[in-house]
Structure formats: structure tokens, C-alpha cells
Amino acid sequence: MDIKTESNTGTEKRRPRSTEICLRARGVTKVFGLGRNKTVAVDNVDLDLYKGEVISIVGESGSGKTTFAKLLLGLINESEGEIQFLGKKRDIRSHSKRREYWKNIQAIFQDPFSSFNIFNKIDTVLLDCINMRGGRRLPRQQKIEMMTEACSFVNLKFEELTNKYPFELSGGQQQRLMIARIFLLKPQILVADEPTSMIDACSRATILDMLMQLRDEIGMTVIFITHDIGLAYYVSDSVYIMERGRFVESGSADDVILNPKEPYTKRLLNDVPKIYEEWDLSTV
């Protein structure tokens, strides 16, 4: 996405920040390995995430952004530091507490092919979402209507998906199905790791607008994990630039993208192809 020439920038979508912090990280560090083989993937990171805010964590592959996302989701444990949810230290030590936490924070992963249980049909995937939100005792017909509405929200037809397995769908359809899950779950926080990586260019803006619509309807907070700095500018209220496990620059999307201060941020911006300039391929 060409930042300077994009006619419908995200500036129209930005809104005042809420004063309510829903997720906070303090000194969060993740170390893999021991001794000489030790790798510090996330290095003493702080983050305050406000209700209804859309942020993007931007960095190259290996910068630590996906590891940090897994820490926020509770999929891996931090080596040091603390994560707070709704003003209290997060406690996900038991299965029941993790399940309760995951009602409030969900993810769309970059690789949809490994995101679904290959033994569960699409009906089961969607029904699990309804049950998780307390709808287990709803009439069967009402559940079908809810699943149909969720699929329709992402331009899929439930009647064409029923009794199929996720692996029978294309990558783009699977990513849409993941967003349909979010429509049913309505979490407080969504972590979207390259959510449009499997979707054709014509559909990306539509999918992003769907996520923004969900944000507006239910006050959902969204964290985008991406290497696409143009996408970050389009969708975000705030942008965090990550290099080698640390946030090297952060602020409003306009400040960080239009007035970068750090050399690393400037290099990321310089790597964005510009349609009005001849591309320099000498470094490729």
C-alpha cells in the first residue's frame, strides 16, 4: 500500500483514545534457550492498550512481534515481567482460567491452515464459538441463523460450508472463517497476525473494513501484527515499531509514519514501493 498516494487513508477512522486500559504489559521479556544458545526474543517491553484502540506492531521477520503477540494471548509464558488484564495481574494458571481469559482475547493467525482442528467440521468450529459465549442451550434453528449471519458478514454462504472441513476451503476462505469466529465470539481484544496474508488484493480493504466495523459495533480493541507499514497507517490509531525484541519508536500513526525519528523506522518506510518513483532494485 502506497502511504502517500492512498486516497482513503486511515486518518478518517482515527478517534480519541479511551481512558480505560484493558491490557497492560510491564517489563515483559521472553528468552528461549540457555547459556550461549540463549535468544532474547522479547526484551523488556512495556505496552498500554486502551479500550477500543487499534494499534499496529510493525517490524521485520524475526523482530519479536509474533512472539510478543503469543505472550499477550497467553499461548507462551513470559520469562520476566507482568501482564495485566482489566487492571489486575493476569492469572491463567488453570485450564478454566485460561478459557475465561480466551473469551475476552482472541486471534486471527497468519497461517489459517494450522489454525483449525482438521477433524472438526466447519459447523463444529462455529458452534464451539456460540457455546463458548453461553449459547449452548439455544434452539438449533437460532444457532443456524447465528452461523449464517456470521458467514454472511465475511461474504461466505453457510449453506455452502455446512458439513465441510476447513481444509476443503482456500486459504482466503479460511481466513474469512476465522473472522466469522470473531463475529460470534465478540472478544474484548483481537490480535490479528497478518490477517489478510491469504486474501487477494481486491478483498483486503473489505476484510479490514469488516474488522473496523466490529471494533465500532462492540468496542473491540485490535492489535495488528504486521510488516506492512502501509497497512499499519491505514488502520491504526497508534503504531509501535519493533526491532530486535524492543519497541524503538511509538506514537500516533500520523506521528510515527509521517514524521519518523528512528533510523529503523525510516528504513522501513524507504522500503515501501512508491508508484510515482522508479524502483531501486540495486539492493535486491
C-alpha positions as CSV (number, residue, x, y, z in Angstrom):
1,M,0.0,0.0,0.0
2,D,1.5,3.3,-1.0
3,I,1.2,5.6,2.0
4,K,1.4,8.9,0.3
5,T,-0.9,8.1,-2.6
6,E,-3.6,6.0,-0.9
7,S,-6.7,8.1,-1.4
8,N,-8.7,6.7,1.5
9,T,-6.2,6.8,4.4
10,G,-6.9,5.7,7.8
11,T,-6.9,9.2,9.2
12,E,-10.7,9.4,8.8
13,K,-11.0,6.3,11.1
14,R,-8.9,7.6,13.9
15,R,-10.8,8.6,17.1
16,P,-10.0,9.9,20.5
17,R,-8.3,7.4,22.8
18,S,-10.3,6.0,25.7
19,T,-9.0,6.4,29.2
20,E,-9.7,2.8,30.1
21,I,-6.7,0.5,29.8
22,C,-7.8,-3.1,29.0
23,L,-4.3,-4.7,28.7
24,R,-1.0,-3.7,30.1
25,A,2.5,-5.1,29.8
26,R,5.3,-4.1,32.0
27,G,8.9,-5.3,31.5
28,V,7.8,-8.3,29.5
29,T,10.7,-10.5,28.4
30,K,10.8,-13.8,26.6
31,V,14.1,-15.8,26.5
32,F,14.5,-19.0,24.5
33,G,17.3,-21.4,25.2
34,L,20.1,-21.2,27.8
35,G,23.7,-20.1,28.0
36,R,25.4,-19.4,24.7
37,N,22.3,-20.6,22.9
38,K,20.1,-18.1,24.6
39,T,17.9,-15.9,22.4
40,V,16.1,-12.9,23.8
41,A,13.0,-12.7,21.5
42,V,11.2,-10.0,23.5
43,D,13.3,-7.6,25.6
44,N,11.7,-5.6,28.5
45,V,8.6,-4.4,26.6
46,D,6.0,-2.0,28.0
47,L,2.6,-1.5,26.5
48,D,-0.7,0.2,27.5
49,L,-3.6,-0.9,25.4
50,Y,-6.8,1.2,25.6
51,K,-10.3,0.0,25.1
52,G,-11.5,0.4,21.5
53,E,-8.0,1.3,20.3
54,V,-6.4,0.0,17.1
55,I,-2.7,-0.4,17.3
56,S,-0.1,-2.0,14.9
57,I,3.1,-3.6,15.9
58,V,5.4,-3.3,12.9
59,G,8.7,-5.0,12.2
60,E,10.7,-7.3,10.0
61,S,10.6,-11.0,10.3
62,G,12.4,-12.0,13.5
63,S,11.8,-8.7,15.2
64,G,9.8,-10.4,18.0
65,K,6.4,-9.1,17.2
66,T,4.7,-12.5,16.8
67,T,6.3,-13.8,20.0
68,F,5.0,-10.8,21.9
69,A,1.6,-11.4,20.5
70,K,1.7,-15.0,21.8
71,L,2.7,-13.7,25.2
72,L,-0.3,-11.4,25.2
73,L,-2.6,-14.3,24.2
74,G,-1.2,-16.5,26.9
75,L,0.0,-19.1,24.4
76,I,3.5,-19.0,25.9
77,N,4.7,-17.8,29.3
78,E,6.8,-14.7,29.8
79,S,10.3,-15.2,31.3
80,E,10.1,-11.9,33.1
81,G,7.7,-9.1,33.6
82,E,3.9,-8.9,34.1
83,I,0.8,-8.7,32.0
84,Q,-2.4,-7.2,33.5
85,F,-5.9,-7.6,32.2
86,L,-8.6,-5.1,33.2
87,G,-6.4,-3.7,35.9
88,K,-5.5,-7.0,37.5
89,K,-2.5,-9.3,37.2
90,R,-3.4,-11.9,34.6
91,D,-3.9,-15.4,36.1
92,I,-4.1,-18.2,33.5
93,R,-2.5,-21.0,35.5
94,S,-5.5,-23.3,35.3
95,H,-7.5,-24.5,32.3
96,S,-10.7,-22.9,33.5
97,K,-8.9,-19.5,34.0
98,R,-7.3,-19.7,30.5
99,R,-10.6,-20.5,29.0
100,E,-12.2,-17.5,30.7
101,Y,-9.3,-15.3,29.5
102,W,-9.7,-16.5,26.0
103,K,-13.3,-15.5,25.9
104,N,-12.0,-11.9,26.1
105,I,-8.9,-12.1,23.9
106,Q,-8.8,-14.0,20.5
107,A,-6.6,-14.1,17.5
108,I,-6.6,-14.3,13.7
109,F,-3.4,-16.1,12.7
110,Q,-1.2,-15.6,9.6
111,D,-1.4,-19.3,8.7
112,P,-5.0,-20.4,8.6
113,F,-4.1,-23.9,7.6
114,S,-2.7,-24.7,11.0
115,S,-5.4,-22.8,12.9
116,F,-8.2,-25.3,12.7
117,N,-8.5,-28.9,14.1
118,I,-8.6,-31.0,10.9
119,F,-11.0,-33.4,12.5
120,N,-13.7,-30.8,13.2
121,K,-16.2,-29.7,10.6
122,I,-17.0,-26.0,10.0
123,D,-20.3,-26.4,11.8
124,T,-18.4,-27.6,14.9
125,V,-15.9,-24.7,14.7
126,L,-18.8,-22.2,14.7
127,L,-20.9,-24.0,17.2
128,D,-18.0,-24.0,19.6
129,C,-17.9,-20.2,19.4
130,I,-21.6,-20.0,20.2
131,N,-21.3,-22.4,23.1
132,M,-18.3,-20.5,24.5
133,R,-20.4,-17.3,24.7
134,G,-23.1,-19.1,26.7
135,G,-25.4,-20.2,23.8
136,R,-25.2,-23.9,24.3
137,R,-28.9,-24.2,25.2
138,L,-30.2,-22.0,22.3
139,P,-32.5,-23.7,19.8
140,R,-30.8,-25.4,16.9
141,Q,-32.5,-23.1,14.4
142,Q,-31.3,-20.0,16.2
143,K,-27.8,-21.3,16.2
144,I,-28.0,-21.9,12.4
145,E,-29.2,-18.3,12.0
146,M,-26.3,-17.0,14.0
147,M,-23.8,-19.0,12.0
148,T,-25.4,-17.9,8.7
149,E,-25.2,-14.3,9.8
150,A,-21.5,-14.7,10.8
151,C,-20.6,-16.2,7.5
152,S,-22.6,-13.6,5.6
153,F,-20.6,-10.9,7.5
154,V,-17.4,-12.1,5.7
155,N,-19.1,-12.8,2.4
156,L,-19.4,-16.6,2.8
157,K,-22.5,-18.7,2.5
158,F,-23.1,-21.1,5.4
159,E,-25.2,-23.4,3.3
160,E,-22.2,-24.0,1.1
161,L,-19.9,-24.6,4.1
162,T,-22.0,-26.9,6.3
163,N,-20.7,-30.4,6.7
164,K,-17.4,-29.4,5.1
165,Y,-13.9,-29.4,6.8
166,P,-11.8,-26.2,6.9
167,F,-9.1,-27.9,4.8
168,E,-11.6,-28.1,1.9
169,L,-11.5,-24.3,1.7
170,S,-9.0,-22.0,0.1
171,G,-6.5,-20.0,2.3
172,G,-8.6,-16.8,1.8
173,Q,-11.8,-18.6,2.8
174,Q,-10.2,-20.0,5.9
175,Q,-9.1,-16.5,7.0
176,R,-12.6,-15.3,6.4
177,L,-13.9,-18.2,8.5
178,M,-11.5,-17.0,11.3
179,I,-13.1,-13.6,11.2
180,A,-16.6,-15.2,11.2
181,R,-15.5,-16.9,14.5
182,I,-14.6,-13.4,15.9
183,F,-18.0,-12.2,14.8
184,L,-19.6,-14.9,17.0
185,L,-17.2,-14.7,19.9
186,K,-17.1,-10.8,20.1
187,P,-14.0,-10.7,22.3
188,Q,-12.8,-7.5,24.0
189,I,-9.4,-7.8,22.4
190,L,-8.4,-9.2,19.0
191,V,-4.8,-10.0,18.0
192,A,-4.6,-10.1,14.2
193,D,-1.3,-11.5,12.9
194,E,-1.1,-10.6,9.2
195,P,-4.9,-11.2,8.9
196,T,-5.0,-10.6,5.1
197,S,-2.0,-12.6,4.1
198,M,-4.0,-15.2,2.3
199,I,-6.6,-12.8,0.8
200,D,-6.4,-11.4,-2.7
201,A,-5.6,-7.7,-3.0
202,C,-9.1,-6.7,-4.1
203,S,-10.6,-8.2,-0.9
204,R,-8.1,-6.9,1.7
205,A,-9.7,-3.5,2.2
206,T,-13.1,-5.2,2.6
207,I,-11.7,-7.5,5.3
208,L,-10.0,-4.6,7.1
209,D,-13.2,-2.6,7.0
210,M,-15.1,-5.6,8.4
211,L,-12.7,-5.7,11.4
212,M,-13.1,-2.0,11.9
213,Q,-16.9,-2.4,11.8
214,L,-16.6,-5.0,14.5
215,R,-14.5,-2.6,16.5
216,D,-17.1,0.1,16.2
217,E,-20.1,-2.2,17.0
218,I,-18.7,-3.9,20.1
219,G,-15.9,-1.6,21.2
220,M,-13.3,-4.2,20.4
221,T,-9.6,-3.4,20.8
222,V,-7.5,-4.6,17.9
223,I,-3.7,-5.4,17.7
224,F,-2.4,-5.8,14.2
225,I,0.9,-7.7,13.9
226,T,2.4,-6.8,10.5
227,H,5.4,-6.0,8.4
228,D,3.2,-3.8,6.2
229,I,3.7,-0.3,7.3
230,G,1.2,1.0,4.8
231,L,-1.5,-1.2,6.3
232,A,-0.5,0.0,9.8
233,Y,-1.0,3.6,8.7
234,Y,-4.4,2.8,7.1
235,V,-6.0,1.1,10.1
236,S,-4.2,2.2,13.3
237,D,-4.7,4.8,16.0
238,S,-1.2,4.1,17.3
239,V,1.9,2.4,15.8
240,Y,4.7,0.6,17.6
241,I,7.9,-0.1,15.7
242,M,9.7,-3.3,16.9
243,E,13.4,-4.1,16.3
244,R,15.2,-7.0,17.9
245,G,12.6,-7.5,20.6
246,R,12.2,-3.9,21.6
247,F,9.9,-1.0,20.7
248,V,12.3,1.5,19.2
249,E,9.5,4.1,18.3
250,S,5.9,4.5,19.1
251,G,3.2,7.1,18.9
252,S,0.1,8.1,16.9
253,A,0.1,6.6,13.4
254,D,0.4,10.1,11.9
255,D,3.5,10.9,14.0
256,V,5.3,7.7,13.5
257,I,4.6,7.2,9.8
258,L,4.7,10.8,8.6
259,N,7.4,12.1,11.0
260,P,9.6,9.2,11.8
261,K,12.6,9.8,14.2
262,E,14.4,6.4,14.4
263,P,16.7,5.2,11.5
264,Y,15.0,1.8,11.6
265,T,11.5,3.3,11.1
266,K,12.9,5.5,8.2
267,R,14.4,2.4,6.6
268,L,11.1,0.5,6.8
269,L,9.4,3.5,5.1
270,N,12.0,3.7,2.4
271,D,11.4,0.0,1.6
272,V,7.8,0.7,0.7
273,P,7.4,0.8,-3.1
274,K,6.2,4.1,-4.4
275,I,4.2,4.1,-7.7
276,Y,5.4,7.6,-8.6
277,E,9.1,6.8,-8.3
278,E,11.4,4.5,-10.2
279,W,12.0,1.4,-8.0
280,D,15.6,1.0,-6.8
281,L,16.4,-2.7,-7.2
282,S,20.1,-2.4,-6.7
283,T,20.0,-3.7,-3.2
284,V,17.8,-6.7,-4.0
